[in-house]
Amino acid sequence: MDAQTLTADLVRFESTSSLTNVPIIDFCEALLKRRGFEIERLDYNDEKGIRKSNIVCKKGSGTGGMAYFGHTDVVPADPWFYDDHGPFQPTVKEGKLIGRGSCDMKGSVACAIAAADRVSKDDLKKPIYITLTADEEVGYHGAKAVADRSELFKEMVQGNANGIIGEPTELEVVYAHKGTYGIVATSKGKAAHSSTKEGLNANLAMIPFLVEMKKLHDETMNDPEWLNDEFDPPWISWNIGINDYTYAVNITPPQSICTVYFRPMPGQEPDKLLARAEEAAKRCGVEFKTRSRGKPLYVDPKSPFVQEVLNVSGKEAARTVAYGTDGAMLTDLKQMLVLGPGSIRQAHTHDEFIALDQLEKGTDVYAKLMRHWCC
């Protein structure tokens, strides 16, 4: 099987996170079944009632082996750079396959499937697992379903399988990434003409809460407790957003919403920050909700596992990344690295692409790892 052709096939599915991913999962399930994989399917409805699906697949018998993880959803393609073809019309130009999701991360998924196709089931002494999820781009909900419900994932954990998350790293070996935490604070008011006494400006309660969030922001930029020089940037990126959704200057805002999104690093205690933010919300009379909570990923870069992957992939040293992956929900699997074709610089862009040579190299690296761990 050719990874370039399969990447194009996958890009044609408009699997934006706000839509169902069932059609692309149906396609991958049928494809992997034909190639001798056992399939475990985990369906769910998201918070808007949209049907989502994950598959956890196994080729070969026994436990251990290699476990690949990829997601099938993509970010919206708005805006899109090209006029001659749409974001879900894969197009090859100048050594690149262009299309939404080509880099993040349908190219990687195609490489993993193509690599598994190179390894005969008869040669396997340990299994190859391929897991494909939904909703990675909007909170890792598919990966959480896998961690909570999948019998094959439990088998991977118990068998100490060697995990590879296929996010784009230009095939560099990544031993750690940051976690992802998100909160939403809401202040309620009452809309009225601002010249009257009938309204209640929701920002009046939100302003002192924002002051508290600014204090936490400044602390995380300076206190060594929240810094880690293994990462770039070395802080948790305490990002504050604010919106009162009021479109006229003479209306008292009926609500004011603050979002905080931050990225804790290994060894830190992010729940301490959550507790302090929630206490501030109570003092200010603001509603508080934790929207997302994902752990950092970390494997000792000096461990035999990391050194083994470096040797097989032909790399000299492992590194960290500042973004998160489905690995935030899959930390029960202790041996897990991020390693995938394509560059994160091309992910989510208005002209997203993956270099064709990365598809070739990605398939080769995954096939080498499968043979090393499974044959």
Secondary structure, 3 states (H helix, E strand, C coil): CCHHHHHHHHHCCCCECCCCCHHHHHHHHHHHHHCCCEEEEEEEECCCCCEEEEEEEEECCCCCCEEEEEECCECCCCCCCCCCCCCCCCEEECCEEECCCHHHHHHHHHHHHHHHHCCCHHHCCCCEEEEEECCHHHCCHHHHHHHHHCHHHHHHHHCCCEEEECCCCCCCCEEEECCEEEEEEEEECECCECCCCCCECCHHHHHHHHHHHHHHHHHHHHCHHHCCCCCCCCCCCCEEEEECCCCCCCECCCEEEEEEEECCCCCCCHHHHHHHHHHHHHHHCCEEEEEEEECCEECCCCCHHHHHHHHHHCCCCCEEECCCCHHHHCCCCCCEEECCCCCCCCCCCCCCEEEHHHHHHHHHHHHHHHHHHHC
